[in-house]
């Protein structure tokens, strides 16, 4: 199985950029997000969106359960 490639799409900011949430257009938790930033920079885009990428909904923000039992024990604290 081949590794997916970053597939950002150029995004032209609306006149009132404060009227939208970045979460609607990008998945900052995607494992390929850094690659998409590289693509956008190389193509000299002002902004980009992940909305058309098939991986847009794959990786989500980690919840508390991802950290609850992964902390190292600290024998110096009660």
C-alpha positions in Angstrom: 0.0 0.0 0.0 1.4 3.4 -1.0 1.8 6.3 1.4 -0.7 9.0 0.9 0.6 12.3 -0.4 -0.4 15.7 1.0 -3.3 17.1 -1.0 -4.0 20.7 0.1 -6.0 23.0 -2.1 -5.4 26.7 -2.4 -7.8 28.7 -0.2 -8.5 32.3 -0.9 -9.4 34.0 2.3 -12.8 35.7 2.4 -13.0 39.5 2.9 -13.9 38.9 6.5 -11.4 36.2 7.6 -12.6 36.4 11.2 -16.0 35.0 10.1 -14.8 31.4 9.8 -13.1 28.9 12.0 -9.8 27.4 10.9 -11.1 24.0 12.1 -13.7 24.1 9.2 -10.9 24.2 6.6 -7.9 22.5 8.1 -7.1 19.4 10.2 -4.0 20.6 12.2 -3.8 17.1 13.8 -3.3 15.3 10.5 0.0 13.4 10.3 0.6 15.0 6.9 -0.1 18.6 7.9 3.5 19.6 7.8 3.7 18.3 4.2 0.7 20.3 3.2 2.3 23.5 4.7 5.4 22.7 2.5 3.3 22.4 -0.6 1.5 25.7 0.1 4.8 27.5 0.7 6.4 26.1 -2.4 3.3 27.2 -4.5 3.3 30.6 -2.8 -0.3 30.3 -1.6 -1.6 32.8 0.9 -3.6 30.0 2.6 -4.8 26.4 2.0 -7.6 24.1 2.9 -7.7 20.4 3.6 -11.5 20.1 2.8 -11.0 18.2 -0.5 -8.4 15.8 0.9 -9.5 12.3 1.6 -7.6 12.3 4.8 -9.3 15.4 6.2 -11.3 13.5 8.8 -8.8 10.8 9.5 -6.6 12.1 12.4 -8.4 14.0 15.2 -7.3 15.9 18.2 -6.1 13.6 21.0 -8.5 13.4 24.0 -7.7 12.9 27.7 -7.8 9.1 27.3 -4.7 9.3 25.2 -2.8 10.7 28.1 -4.5 9.4 31.2 -2.4 6.2 31.6 0.8 7.2 29.7 2.3 9.4 32.3 5.5 8.1 33.9 5.4 7.4 37.6 6.9 10.1 39.9 8.2 8.4 43.0 9.0 11.8 44.6 5.4 12.8 44.9 2.7 11.4 47.1 
